[in-house]
Amino acid sequence: MSEQVVNKPVTSILISQPAPSDSANSPYTRIADRWGIQIDFRKFIQVDGVSVNEFRKQGVNPLDFSAIILSSKVAVDHFFRLLEEMRIEMPPEMRYFCVGESTAKYLQKYIVIRKRKLHVGERRLMDLLPLIQKYKKEKYLFPCSDVTRNQLTGEIESLGIEVVESVMYRTVASDLSDLENIFYDMICFYSPTGIQSLYKNFPDFKQNNTRIAVFGKTTADEAELAGLRLDVVAPQPEQPSMTAAIEAYLKTTGQEMSQ
């Protein structure tokens, strides 16, 4: 990282995610107010559901399974969308393994759940593994995107448990053409697909003095593969969140907090 970039104040930040629903209580709003920085939000990626015809080509029948692994609200939406379009009703004895409490609560938008058939992880997908091990005889269906094979699937298979990934939605680049002549001092990325979207929209993107902030190892790896200089990397032991990492970086630039 050059000394010139380190000492250049950050006056604008682009967050490659949708704006938070509760902006008043967002940590990004606190950063904007505290440091006098313009912070904008923009989705770099969007999710498109696969069609029924595309799904059927995978040769997967949801009724052939006895357990469903749900990794997000998006997965819940597209799983039940396809069921509705195919006029399939899941049997009451189906087990559901949800990545976290918010996904489990969201599931109730579609079905009434028997508690003994609902299994909820702490936060990460890998947290579901001990729960899945208790039900080795189940046949698991894992609705997912087309982006990457998940580590959890490999771990489940290594235990001799039957699991099938099924692509039910795709992550694609958003159209960012309106940002062509707009420049930010910092851009924050949260997934490898966000980096890919940047270069799909702007193949000739040059970083120059733009600071790049990334969250997660896979995002950092994708950014480095693209030849980007990483100025802010989260999580870190002392900065577990992106906002904490951004504030730690701002203190290194020598700029003063807004009064």
Secondary structure, 3 states (H helix, E strand, C coil): CCHHHHCCCCCEEEECCCCCCCHHHCHHHHHHHHHCCEEEECCCEEEEECCHHHHHCCCCCHHHCCEEEECCHHHHHHHHHHHHHCCCCCCCCCEEEECCHHHHHHHCCCCCCCHHHEEECCCCHHHHHHHHHCCCCCCEEEEEECCCCCHHHHHHHHCCCCEEEEEEEEEEECCCHHHCCCCCCEEEECCHHHHHHHHHHCCCCCCCCCEEEEECHHHHHHHHHCCCCCCEEECECCECCHHHHHHHHHHHCCCCCCC
